[in-house]
Amino acid sequence: MYLKNIKLLVLLLLGGQIALVGQYNNNKFKQLHEELPTPNVYRTASGAPGHEYWQQQADYKMDITLDDEKQRLYGEETITYHNNSPDELKYLWVQLDQNMRAKDAAGNVAKGTRRPLRVTFNEFSDVHFDFDGGFKLDYVKGTDGKDLPHTVNETMMRVELPRPMKKGDKFSFKIKWWYNINDRMEIGGRSGYEYFEKDDNYLYTIAQFFPRMCVYNDVEGWQNKQFLGRGEFALPFGDYEVNITAPADHLVSATGELQNASSILTAEQISKLNEAKTADKPIIIANQDEAIEREKSRSKETKTWKFKAENVRDFGFASSRKFIWDAQGVKFGDRTVMAMSFYPKEGNPLWEQYSTKAVVQTLETFSKHTFDYPYPVAQSINAANIGMEYPMICFNYGRCEEDGSYDDRTKYGMISVIIHEIGHNYFPMIVNSDERQWTWMDEGLNTFCQYLTEVEFAENFPNDVQEDGTYPSRRGPAANIVDYMKGDKSFISPIMTNSESIFQFGSNAYAKPATALNILRETVMGPELFDYAFKEYSQRWMFKHPTPADFFRTMEDASGTDLDWFWRSWFYTNENVDIAIDHVRLLKFGEASVEEEEEVQPKEEPALTKKEKKRKKKKKEEAKPEPPKEEEVQVGGDYFEYVLIDKNKMAQYISNMSEKDQAIIEKDYNYYQVALENVGGIPMPVILEFEFEDGTKETKRIPAELWKMTSNKVGKLFMFDKKVKQITLDPMLETADTDTSNNVYPPVKEESRFDKFKDEAKK
């Protein structure tokens, strides 16, 4: 068989590629201008805050009382709201998240299933739900003592202002409330209590416990979308002064720094805390024996713990007489951050060994890729069946058996959740994205950094991980997302989907964006370009409110890389990666006879009808040679489609070129034209490993721009002085290719399940 069009081959040889099909309407390299909002004075085209960027501030002073007898929480707060916007505000919106636990809450009533005739076990729980939850509001008043008109709409409350707030104004008002704390182990929840029947004690992990301001910004106006349970929180920054009154035999951990340690802690505890600041491993502040003694006590007295936190977006706390407490200092320049853990004896020895160690590693790795951790403390609290985050404090699962034993699944699950939840201090507690709209902006970015932290944890603590020295990361590696991405597309949402409407929440909002960023870092951009841009985004938007467009634009602006094709493919579609080696041709220069040269002249064919085209296509497919048998694959180049190119004709085309170029055809090079097909829809860099007949290998990497003129098929020419035996696409499984059976040429016959069964039966 001979080349029909020599000129076409020359273009392929000299240009390096040829687009076989160009369907521009489906081209992923179409720019995102239509999808992204227009830049303005608040948010620039580069992805940075604009010169007139503004954001609101809400400061809180609170007095909280924890009732350990009735499992109730009582609170009174003064909110000072600062209007830094250019807009006049007639009213304020306040979040009442506990109202999702009211019996008639929309989040409960609106629950259903996508399959109407199928009932889930959760639905039985929902119809029997009779917990008396939700905020009980005693009053909403101005600081002058006068009642403020207000309207409660499910989890939102509108507060009418006595007079409109202009730019630069601030307004203070008071709210008094109480609510019944939910039993997390019975009815679930991010916040609540856990009851320990054996010693008749409670462990409280409390959050979303106070009426708190909604975000008002230049993108959404008031972000007063109802809290339905999945889409988390959008909150403004502010300063907090919080007094928490709890039983005197409780230890309390909270957002911020303890202000009255001298009157709350013992002299020994204070001494150990000072020791922990410079320790190279965790120091026990309150040990297990002390915790067991406190479990037996039932103090009728109370203590008030005073905490202060500056420039935070939220506040959480934990309280129990069961707590063991350890701490270790982490240096950031001339500052020392206290990494701390609080846990019951049910978490030991696992927590004593690994919790604070994981906190320290998280602060170090995340800071390296973003910014130095700016807060004074970072705390991990043990709570069964949960992983949840708040500024400077998070609640994490991980319990041992009664004899203190634990398996690897528990160990790695606990370390990973601590890394993840501590990591949330960066996203979204500091880089303050809108979780109510875009879960992926905090969960996805955080999970990506979690993967980087797990890798470094394994490097720093090789005796604490698997025998091969690696960490069993669940999310991040490209191969781990394959099963999800090749699934039923009717149950796969694009990443750019609102938090409440996502199918397969964990895979969509956590795993896929984390994997996408890992691929972007390792395969598309390279660590140097990626890390610089990612750090730039983090530092541009720390203590601010970024949007998806700000992230997309900053990553491109700071790296000098057009990534619109990547965002469009990975974030705006539910397509998958599946690139196949369609066929390969071996091109050789040789002497062609006169008759052969006549055959290469193009012939005009008469126009065919649709039927004739269909018949011709079928005949061509039937005539296609069968792939070589498995044992024949090892022979190599003989099984590549062979094409002879007349070197004299070629010389005519390159006669005007340099002597160096003309000398090419005199050498006995092997030219391989590799035809690739984008089956899955997402264009990706093409990574090809060429194995030669002498056993050596060479890897070629072609950027994703190979696909810029085509949506599904493209060719690429390669030149070697050795014969190729086998070509493998994506040999290191870097791109999340969902079908590797079409990644090898000549094709390798895959053993069927029946064949595997027969092989096993013979053993």
PyMOL commands that set and color helices and strands:
alter all, ss='L'
color gray80, all
select helices_A, chain A and resi 6-15+24-26+97-101+106-109+121-127+184-187+261-264+267-276+288-296+345-347+350-369+408-423+440-460+462-464+478-485+489-491+499-501+505-525+527-540+548-559+564-571+594-599+610-623+630-635+637-639+647-653+659-666+704-707+740-742+753-762
alter helices_A, ss='H'
color red, helices_A
select strands_A, chain A and resi 17-19+57-67+72-82+89-95+136-142+150-153+156-165+170-180+192-196+201-206+212-213+216-217+221-222+238-247+251-254+257-258+283-286+302-312+317-320+324-332+335-343+377-382+387-390+393-396+579-590+641-646+670-678+686-692+697-702+713-720+724-729+744-745
alter strands_A, ss='S'
color yellow, strands_A
deselect
rebuild
show_as cartoon
